[in-house]
Amino acid sequence: MQVHISPSMRRITISTSPGFLEPLKMKGAARYLSYRCIFWTVLFLAFFLPFLFITSALITLEGVHNCTSLDCFGRKLGPKLSWKRHASPKVEDKYSALLEYKNEKELTDVPDTIEALLTEARNRQYDMATLLRRMKSMVEVNEEKVRAARLQEALYRHYASSGVPKGLHCLALKLTGEYSSNARARQDLPSPDLAPRLTDPAYHHMVLATDNVLAAAVVVTSTIRNSAQPEKIVFHVITDKKTHAAMHAWFALNPLAPAIVEVKGVHQFEWLTRDNVPVLEAMESSQDIKYYYHGDHTAGANISQYSPTILASYLQARSPKYISIMNHLRIYLPDLFPELEKVVFLDDDVVVQKDLSPLWDMDLHGKVNGAVETCRGDDTWVMSKTFKNYFNFSHPVISSTFDPEKCAWAYGMNLFDLKAWRKADITRVYHYWQKQNLQLNLTLWRLGTLPPALIAFDGNVHPIPDNWHLLGLGYNAKTNLEAVGKAAVIHFNGQAKPWLDIAFPHLRPFWSKYVNYSNEFIRQCNILDRA
């Protein structure tokens, strides 16, 4: 082939070998085939041709022989080229067989470790596909073992959290013995000259209901020690009949002046009977309810079908404490303390780290309950609770009455305006919904006293700042320690109570520093400092 360009650049002649084709003549204006056009054409070819050469060489070296040069070139340029559709199967397709592979017989005979698997592969000369299949089977077996172990752990943690540790049982027995033999352990709480303060609204009244002597001691001690005005604190500790002597002996032998501590047993409130509290009668008379909470928690349940987290929640919902009068006492505060106007109610698994006196100056704007809301906050695990977390919204009674996205709030540290409470008749609403749930075989909700309280106090809750009450220390091992230190009240809600062996070691010191380890009964019962 020959190319002839006239001196004037007006004629270009392209000819092939003689006798094959007549000369092909192309005419064009100078402006279409200028020196600039030729320059850019040469520059483009200077870059493109080496690239094409290198790409072809790489394809050849990789052994791709059974494809056209255009097809192979398309594979290298990527999926945007149109001929990519006709290329060989995608890399992901190579894994589909592995993902779908499952050999039940092979799952019963797999190595326990990677080293054993590699030794087996070397001895039997596995190819890569067989090795990957064996490795997949080994991982599946180990994953199932881990899941079974976590389910077993959830079951053991439930039993550990439901029982009474030997040390606490020993402490109660020794204090009960002291109450019967030591007159000082039976002295009046408080002394007769201070008794008028028990009904004086000018003081800061706090209520604690528990049958755990050690837990009560920590709550009361931490509150008084961190108070700016301990002389204004009046603690009302309510316990059951079997623990009353031990509880009274502890606070009689370990006074916390200038604060006042009163200890009363449930049996000492004459009006607190089954006739006046129909919910109690229903709970005590229903054999189904008794079996649900006190029976075998694993009977009739296929534990393997649950995830460890769901199993833990299922077991926690069946804790016997939820049908204990001690767990329902807070709903009767206006009747328990008819002379008082405002109280702070504390759970026995809290620690008070700041002065609580500002709560009595807090304006609830006519609401009954000052509480921390649990549907917003930095900790999305703990602070993400709405009504849908507590109620069965598949039940028409619930779905037609409540909003699943309504914000929940926390029990454990609550400021109650008893005057507003008596006007709102909240206790009656609480009783009504408790009976509804019992009549419907616990199908409206499963977990404890908070769900009926969410209903009873609906529209009567005043949100207070989050730093007043930090939750989750009993189930969230990743609790932010800086936030714990700043909170006024920290709450070990969950199974990992700080007095149990299953408590989180890094969170226990926030509680244990208020335990009086110098007390002779604490030492005799081997309640040791675990900080």
C-alpha positions in Angstrom: 0.0 0.0 0.0 1.3 3.5 -1.0 0.1 6.9 0.2 0.8 10.0 -2.0 0.1 13.5 -0.7 0.2 16.4 -3.2 2.4 19.4 -2.3 -0.7 21.6 -1.9 -2.3 19.1 0.6 -5.5 19.1 -1.6 -5.1 15.5 -2.9 -4.2 12.2 -1.2 -3.8 9.0 -3.3 -3.8 5.6 -1.6 -2.9 2.7 -3.9 -2.4 -1.1 -3.3 -0.1 -3.5 -5.2 -0.1 -3.1 -8.9 -3.0 -4.8 -10.7 -5.1 -5.4 -7.7 -7.2 -2.2 -7.3 -7.3 1.0 -9.1 -5.8 3.9 -7.2 -8.2 5.2 -4.6 -8.3 8.9 -4.6 -9.5 11.0 -1.6 -10.1 14.7 -1.8 -10.6 16.9 1.1 -10.4 20.5 2.0 -7.3 21.6 3.8 -9.2 22.5 6.8 -10.2 18.8 7.3 -6.8 17.3 7.1 -4.4 19.9 8.5 -1.0 19.4 10.2 -2.7 19.7 13.5 -5.0 16.8 12.7 -2.1 14.7 11.7 -0.1 15.6 14.8 -3.0 14.6 17.2 -3.5 11.3 15.3 0.2 10.4 15.5 0.2 11.3 19.3 -2.9 9.1 19.9 -1.4 6.2 18.1 1.9 6.6 20.0 0.1 6.0 23.3 -2.5 3.5 22.2 -0.4 1.1 20.3 2.0 0.3 23.2 -0.9 -0.1 25.5 -2.5 -2.6 23.1 0.8 -4.5 22.8 1.3 -4.8 26.5 -2.3 -5.9 27.2 -2.0 -8.6 24.5 1.3 -9.8 26.0 -0.2 -10.1 29.4 -3.2 -12.1 28.1 -0.9 -14.4 26.3 1.3 -14.9 29.5 -1.8 -15.8 31.5 -2.6 -18.6 29.2 -5.9 -17.2 27.8 -5.7 -18.9 24.4 -9.3 -19.9 23.7 -10.7 -16.5 22.9 -10.6 -13.8 20.3 -8.3 -10.9 20.9 -11.3 -8.6 21.2 -12.9 -10.9 23.8 -9.7 -11.2 25.8 -9.2 -7.5 25.6 -12.8 -6.9 26.8 -12.1 -9.0 29.9 -9.2 -6.8 30.9 -11.0 -3.5 30.3 -13.9 -4.4 32.7 -17.7 -4.7 32.9 -18.5 -1.5 31.1 -17.7 -2.9 27.7 -20.6 -4.3 25.8 -18.9 -7.7 25.0 -18.3 -8.3 28.7 -21.8 -9.9 28.8 -20.4 -12.8 26.7 -17.3 -13.4 28.9 -16.8 -16.5 31.1 -18.8 -16.8 34.4 -18.1 -14.2 37.1 -15.8 -15.0 40.0 -18.7 -15.0 42.5 -20.2 -17.9 40.7 -17.3 -20.1 41.7 -18.4 -19.8 45.3 -22.1 -20.7 44.8 -21.4 -24.4 45.0 -19.4 -24.0 48.2 -22.1 -21.8 49.8 -24.8 -24.4 48.9 -22.7 -27.4 49.9 -23.8 -29.3 53.0 -23.0 -32.8 53.8 -24.7 -34.0 57.0 -22.6 -37.1 57.3 -19.4 -35.0 57.0 -20.5 -32.7 59.8 -20.1 -35.6 62.3 -16.5 -36.3 61.3 -14.5 -33.1 60.9 -11.2 -32.1 62.5 -11.3 -29.9 65.7 -8.5 -27.6 64.7 -6.9 -26.0 61.6 -3.7 -27.9 62.3 -5.6 -31.2 62.2 -7.4 -30.2 59.0 -4.1 -29.3 57.3 -2.6 -32.6 58.3 -5.6 -34.5 57.0 -5.4 -32.5 53.7 -1.7 -33.2 53.3 -2.1 -37.0 54.0 -5.1 -37.4 51.7 -3.8 -35.0 49.0 -6.9 -32.8 48.9 -7.4 -30.4 46.0 -8.4 -26.9 46.8 -12.1 -27.4 46.4 -12.2 -30.4 48.7 -10.1 -28.5 51.3 -12.6 -25.6 51.2 -15.5 -27.9 51.7 -13.9 -29.6 54.7 -13.1 -26.2 56.2 -16.7 -25.0 55.7 -17.9 -28.1 57.5 -15.5 -27.6 60.4 -16.6 -24.0 60.8 -20.3 -24.9 60.8 -19.7 -27.5 63.5 -17.7 -25.1 65.7 -20.3 -22.4 65.2 -23.0 -24.8 66.4 -20.9 -25.7 69.5 -20.4 -22.0 70.3 -24.2 -21.4 70.0 -25.0 -24.3 72.2 -22.5 -23.1 74.8 -24.0 -19.6 74.7 -27.5 -21.0 75.2 -26.2 -23.1 78.2 -24.5 -20.0 79.6 -27.8 -18.0 79.3 -29.6 -20.8 81.2 -26.9 -20.9 84.0 -26.9 -17.1 84.3 -30.6 -17.2 84.8 -30.4 -19.7 87.6 -27.5 -17.8 89.2 -29.4 -14.5 89.1 -32.6 -16.1 90.5 -30.9 -17.8 93.5 -29.7 -16.3 96.8 -25.9 -16.4 97.2 -24.7 -18.3 100.2 -23.1 -15.2 101.7 -26.3 -13.2 101.6 -28.2 -16.0 103.2 -25.6 -16.3 105.9 -25.8 -12.6 106.6 -29.6 -12.6 107.0 -29.4 -15.6 109.4 -26.7 -14.0 111.6 -28.6 -10.7 111.7 -31.8 -12.5 112.6 -30.1 -14.2 115.4 -28.6 -10.9 116.6 -32.1 -9.4 116.6 -33.4 -12.1 118.9 -30.5 -11.9 121.4 -29.3 -8.3 121.3 -31.5 -5.5 122.6 -29.6 -2.9 120.7 -30.5 -4.7 117.4 -34.2 -4.3 118.4 -34.1 -0.6 119.3 -36.7 1.7 117.7 -36.0 2.9 114.2 -35.9 5.9 114.4 -35.9 6.9 118.1 -39.2 8.2 119.4 -38.0 11.8 119.5 -37.3 11.6 115.7 -40.4 9.7 114.7 -42.4 12.9 113.8 -40.0 13.4 110.8 -41.4 10.2 109.2 -44.5 12.1 108.2 -43.1 15.6 107.8 -43.3 16.7 104.1 -40.5 19.2 104.7 -37.9 16.4 104.6 -36.5 14.5 101.7 -38.3 11.1 101.8 -36.9 8.1 100.0 -38.5 4.7 99.6 -36.7 1.4 99.1 -38.5 -2.0 98.9 -36.3 -5.1 99.1 -35.6 -8.3 101.0 -31.8 -8.0 100.3 -30.0 -6.7 103.4 -26.7 -6.1 101.7 -28.3 -4.3 98.7 -30.3 -2.1 101.0 -27.2 -1.2 103.0 -25.4 -0.1 99.8 -28.4 2.0 98.5 -28.9 3.8 101.9 -25.2 4.3 102.5 -24.4 5.6 99.1 -27.3 8.0 99.2 -26.4 9.5 102.6 -22.7 9.6 102.0 -23.1 11.6 98.8 -25.8 13.9 100.1 -25.2 17.7 100.6 -27.9 17.7 103.3 -27.9 14.3 105.0 -29.8 15.7 108.0 -32.8 16.2 105.7 -32.9 12.6 104.5 -35.6 10.2 105.7 -35.3 6.6 104.3 -38.3 4.3 104.4 -37.0 0.7 103.9 -39.9 -1.8 103.3 -39.2 -5.5 103.4 -41.0 -8.8 103.7 -41.9 -10.6 107.0 -39.1 -13.2 106.8 -36.4 -10.5 106.3 -37.8 -7.8 108.6 -35.7 -8.9 111.7 -32.5 -9.0 109.8 -33.1 -5.7 108.0 -34.0 -4.0 111.3 -30.9 -5.4 113.0 -28.6 -4.1 110.3 -29.7 -0.5 110.4 -30.0 -0.5 114.2 -26.5 -1.8 114.6 -25.1 0.4 111.8 -26.7 3.9 112.3 -26.3 6.5 109.6 -26.9 9.7 111.5 -27.8 12.5 110.9 -30.1 10.8 108.4 -33.1 8.8 109.6 -33.8 5.2 108.6 -37.2 3.5 109.1 -37.6 -0.3 108.6 -41.1 -1.7 108.1 -42.4 -5.1 107.0 -45.2 -5.6 104.5 -47.1 -7.3 107.2 -47.2 -4.1 109.3 -49.4 -2.3 106.7 -52.8 -3.5 107.8 -54.6 -2.4 104.7 -52.2 -4.3 102.3 -54.4 -7.4 102.1 -55.7 -9.5 99.2 -59.1 -8.0 99.7 -57.8 -4.5 99.1 -55.3 -5.5 96.4 -57.2 -7.8 93.9 -54.1 -8.2 91.8 -52.3 -10.0 94.6 -55.3 -12.4 95.0 -55.4 -13.2 91.3 -51.6 -13.9 91.3 -51.7 -16.1 94.4 -54.8 -18.1 93.3 -53.8 -18.8 89.7 -52.0 -22.2 89.4 -51.0 -21.3 85.8 -49.3 -18.1 86.9 -47.5 -19.9 89.8 -46.3 -22.6 87.4 -45.2 -20.1 84.8 -43.0 -18.2 87.3 -42.0 -21.0 89.7 -42.1 -24.1 87.5 -39.5 -25.6 85.2 -38.5 -22.7 82.9 -37.3 -25.1 80.2 -40.2 -27.5 80.2 -42.0 -27.6 76.9 -39.5 -25.2 75.4 -37.1 -26.2 72.6 -34.1 -24.2 73.8 -32.1 -24.8 70.6 -34.6 -22.7 68.6 -33.7 -19.5 70.4 -30.8 -17.3 70.0 -28.8 -16.7 73.2 -30.1 -13.1 73.6 -33.7 -14.2 73.0 -33.4 -17.1 75.5 -32.0 -14.7 78.1 -35.0 -12.4 77.7 -37.4 -15.3 77.8 -35.9 -16.6 81.0 -35.7 -13.2 82.6 -39.4 -12.7 81.9 -40.2 -15.8 84.0 -38.3 -14.6 87.1 -40.4 -15.3 90.2 -39.8 -11.7 91.5 -42.4 -10.4 89.1 -45.3 -11.9 91.1 -43.8 -10.8 94.4 -45.6 -8.1 96.4 -42.2 -6.5 96.9 -42.0 -5.8 93.2 -45.5 -4.2 93.1 -45.2 -2.1 96.2 -44.3 1.1 94.4 -47.8 1.3 92.8 -49.2 1.7 96.3 -47.0 4.6 97.5 -49.9 7.1 98.0 -51.6 4.6 100.3 -48.4 3.6 102.1 -47.5 7.2 102.9 -50.7 9.2 103.1 -49.1 12.2 104.8 -46.3 12.7 102.3 -46.4 14.8 99.1 -43.3 13.9 97.2 -40.9 10.9 97.4 -38.0 9.4 95.5 -38.3 5.7 94.9 -35.1 3.7 94.5 -34.6 0.0 93.4 -32.3 -2.1 95.5 -29.8 -2.6 92.6 -28.9 1.1 92.3 -26.0 3.1 93.6 -26.4 6.8 94.4 -23.3 8.8 93.4 -24.5 12.4 93.6 -26.6 14.6 95.8 -30.3 14.0 95.1 -31.7 17.0 97.0 -32.2 19.0 93.8 -35.0 16.5 92.8 -37.3 17.9 95.5 -37.0 21.4 93.9 -37.8 20.0 90.4 -41.0 21.1 88.8 -42.9 18.2 87.3 -45.4 20.6 85.6 -48.4 18.8 87.1 -47.2 15.3 86.1 -47.0 12.4 88.6 -43.7 10.7 87.7 -40.3 12.2 87.0 -38.3 9.6 85.1 -35.6 9.3 82.5 -36.9 8.3 79.1 -35.3 5.3 77.5 -36.0 5.8 73.8 -33.1 8.2 73.0 -29.5 8.6 74.1 -26.0 7.8 73.1 -26.2 4.1 74.1 -28.6 2.7 71.5 -28.6 -0.7 73.1 -29.9 0.5 76.5 -31.6 3.7 75.4 -33.7 2.4 72.5 -36.9 1.2 74.3 -40.4 2.0 73.1 -43.7 0.4 73.8 -43.1 -2.3 71.1 -40.2 -3.6 73.3 -42.6 -4.4 76.2 -46.0 -5.2 74.7 -47.4 -7.8 72.3 -48.6 -5.7 69.4 -49.9 -8.7 67.6 -52.7 -8.8 70.2 -55.7 -6.6 69.1 -56.2 -5.2 72.6 -52.7 -3.8 72.5 -52.5 -2.8 68.8 -55.8 -0.9 68.9 -55.0 1.0 72.1 -51.3 2.0 72.1 -48.7 3.4 69.8 -45.7 1.0 69.4 -43.3 3.9 68.9 -44.3 5.7 72.1 -41.2 6.4 74.3 -40.7 4.2 77.4 -39.2 5.3 80.6 -37.2 3.8 83.4 -38.2 2.4 86.8 -35.4 2.4 89.4 -35.0 6.1 90.3 -38.3 7.9 90.1 -39.5 11.2 91.6 -43.3 10.8 92.5 -45.6 13.7 93.2 -48.1 11.8 95.5 -50.6 14.7 95.5 -50.9 14.6 91.7 -50.9 10.8 91.9 -54.0 10.7 94.1 -55.9 12.9 91.7 -54.9 10.9 88.7 -56.1 7.6 90.2 -53.2 5.8 88.6 -53.4 2.7 90.9 -56.9 1.8 89.6 -55.6 1.9 86.0 -52.7 -0.3 87.0 -55.0 -2.9 88.6 -57.3 -2.9 85.6 -54.6 -3.8 83.1 -52.9 -6.3 85.4 -56.2 -8.2 85.6 -56.7 -7.9 81.8 -53.3 -9.5 81.2 -54.0 -12.3 83.8 -57.3 -13.1 82.2 -55.7 -13.3 78.8 -53.0 -15.7 80.0 -50.2 -13.2 80.0 -50.6 -12.6 76.3 -50.5 -8.8 76.5 -47.0 -8.6 78.0 -44.5 -10.9 79.7 -42.0 -8.8 81.5 -42.6 -7.6 85.1 -44.2 -4.5 86.5 -42.9 -1.9 84.0 -45.4 -2.6 81.2 -48.5 -2.0 83.4 -46.8 1.0 84.8 -46.2 2.4 81.3 -49.9 2.2 80.8 -51.0 3.5 84.2 -48.6 6.5 84.1 -49.3 7.2 80.4 -49.6 11.0 80.0 -48.3 11.6 83.5 -44.6 11.3 83.0 -42.3 14.3 83.1 -38.9 13.5 81.5 -35.8 14.4 83.6 -32.2 14.7 82.3 -30.5 11.4 81.4 -27.6 12.0 83.8 -29.9 11.4 86.8 -30.3 7.8 86.0 -27.9 5.5 84.0 -29.2 2.0 83.3 -27.9 -1.3 81.9 -25.0 -2.1 84.2 -26.5 -5.5 84.9 -26.5 -6.6 81.2 -24.4 -4.3 79.2 -20.7 -5.1 79.7 -19.7 -2.3 77.4 -21.2 0.4 79.5 -19.2 3.7 79.1 -17.1 4.1 82.3 -16.9 7.8 81.9 -20.7 8.1 81.7 -21.0 5.8 84.8 -18.8 8.2 86.8 -20.9 11.2 85.9 -24.3 9.7 86.6 -26.2 10.6 89.7 -27.7 7.1 90.0 -26.3 4.0 88.3 -28.6 1.0 87.9 -27.5 -2.6 87.7 -30.7 -3.7 86.1 -30.3 -7.1 84.4 -29.0 -10.4 85.5 -25.5 -9.4 86.5 -26.2 -8.0 89.9 -23.1 -6.6 91.6 -23.5 -9.0 94.6 -23.4 -12.0 92.3 -20.4 -13.9 90.9 -21.7 -13.2 87.4 -21.3 -9.5 87.8 -19.1 -7.6 85.4 -15.7 -7.2 87.2 -15.0 -3.7 85.8 -18.4 -2.4 87.0 -18.6 -4.1 90.4 -16.3 -1.6 92.2 -18.8 1.2 91.7 -21.1 -0.8 94.0 -18.6 -2.6 96.3 -16.9 0.6 97.5 -20.1 1.2 99.6 -20.0 -2.2 101.3 -18.8 -2.2 104.9 -16.2 -4.9 104.7 -15.1 -4.2 108.3 -18.4 -5.4 109.6 -18.1 -8.6 111.6 -21.0 -10.3 110.0 -19.8 -9.4 106.5 -16.4 -11.0 107.3 -18.0 -14.1 109.0 -20.1 -14.7 105.9 -17.2 -14.4 103.6 -18.7 -11.6 101.6 -15.3 -10.5 100.3 -14.2 -7.4 98.5 -14.2 -8.4 94.8 -13.1 -5.0 93.5 
